[in-house]
Amino acid sequence: MSDVTIRGLNKRYGQTQVLHDIDLDIPSGEFVVLLGPSGCGKSTLLRCISGLESITSGGLMIEGRRANDIPARKRGVAMVFQSYALYPHMTVRENMAYGLKLRKMEKAKIDATVNGAAERLQLTPFLDRLPKALSGGQRQRVAIGRAIVQDPKLFLFDEPLSNLDASLRVQMRIEIAQIHRQLSQTTMIYVTHDQVEAMTMADRIVVLEGGHIRQVGKPLDLYRRPNSLFVAGFIGSPKMNFITGPMAQSRGAATIGVRPEALDVTDPTDAEISGEIVHSEELGAFTFLYIKGADDAEPMVVQQPGQTSYSEGTVVGLRPVPEEIHRFGTDGNRLGEGDPEIRTAN
Amino acid sequence: MTFARTRAVFSGFVAYAVLTAFAIFALTPLVLMFATAFKPSVEIFQIPPRLLPDQWTLGNFQTVLFESDIPVYALNSLVVGGGTTLVALTLGCAAGYGFSRFRFTGSSFFLLAMLVGQLVPLAALIVPFYLLFDGFRLIDTYGALIIGHLTVVLPLVVWMATSYIDTIPRELEEASIMDGASRLGTLWRITLPLAFPGMVAIGVFAFLNSWNEFVLASIIGVTNASRTLPVGLTEFAGMFTTDWGSTMAASVLMTVPVLIAFLFFQKYFVKGLAAGAVK
């Protein structure tokens, strides 16, 4: 159990600044996801917290204690790596017992701890196998098991599911969420660029872009009230439709954003926007229609429930649900109502 | 038979023919060496020449083992080769780990600079080496030979070790550190065991280089105290005659242990070289 406080954290590699004045408070037991596109600094932030990277300036407190100068091995932090990083010359049992042996734990206690974690992660039949004899999902479970047995104060995950196939990813997502429920007192920080992982697992999401925190909030708060064009476009799939020009200006904004499910398809004569259906994707439960207007802008995406009778080439009108319109200013920031739950970072 | 099939059979045939020719080219001296070692001296220059002896004899081996100093030279070669290998592995792997894992000012320069020494032919170094070792009163000692061989072997060993350690994912070391190990502990428990195939390859490379080295050994190893096998083999060559039977028997004795060791370590050697080593 541990709370993490980050104040004005900066990270530089020579002349390149990777993290800019990061401020973040993570209470004990929270599952926080660091989300952002490739190169946004999320993994670097995680590695700064782990101690694998030094902090250029600013403060990192773990359990109220300044951790900047505490070596990684003494921070009481466990980490699950993207590539699993299992020791290939050791069996699953030896992998899981490695850290406990280093702590000079009694053999009987090591066995009990490893067996307990293996049972929890359904790894008991594989304890005497080498990592190369395991599937991707099993390897990931071993990596998690190796971290669990440490009984860490803080659990760090660096894109742990990105090497798995889609179905296994869903399964492991559920398993990690279950582990978090079981270890409800353990703080977990999870890095991903997959917004579905972030939305489904996080207590709170930290959205990063270019080394800056863009927004921190609960998943649905970020979805419903993104504080900038970047967050609005990054959270949600398919992404939010952005409209500029007279339609936005008539609502006092430089840009307005409408989610695909907040656009109604109407008669073209009776709508603010009209265009031709250029593509449709039928997913069974939903159909996504891609509608191209007269200008050269990207096609608008509309989500329709179930299957639709619209065929490609049909000209339709679109009407946004008024209360679902997000307004953004010329600086890209959200206009309008403030929300105390959503904080705009620096 | 289709054209594609004919072509595949033909190219297979050509490949095997070329490889067989190379194999014969490479193995003929070895076969001749073994055959000659078991021939009585009258048969060695027999006309017409025969590959296998009419009368097999162990006389040449008897001469080599009991009437010459070859066993002493073998021991010297073993000590010098072993010493060179041990020091090269210790220093080379430590340096390789440093070059692979740490960024420091001039690391690329140092790595390149080490190879510059390789550009100078050993023959050009003999006089400076002799003067240097003489100054330290090291002529005719194991130490001088080991140091001399290290100057040739160590730069390549450092390069091989750097390349090999580069292939071991850093994340494994980071995971070990997160598990609570120190960097030295991680090196001992994770990196070195994983580098084992590479170390075997590097060790075999260092040992073979030292075991076969002639030029330096012939200048520094002047007496039985440090004369090595390649130099010792010349003992059977007199001013007017050469005892080819004994020379070949000694060559067999010199080759067989290395051959056996190489076959034993072949698996690691190939794995180590395939993993990105320099040679």
Interface residues (C-beta under 8 A of the other chain):
Chain A: S50 L52 A72 R73 K74 V77 A78 M79 F81 Q82 S83 A85 L86 Y87 P88 H89 Y98 G99 L102 R103 R146 Q150
Chain B: P169 E171 L172 E174 A175 S176 I177 M178 D179 G180 A181 S182 G185 R189 I190 P193 L194
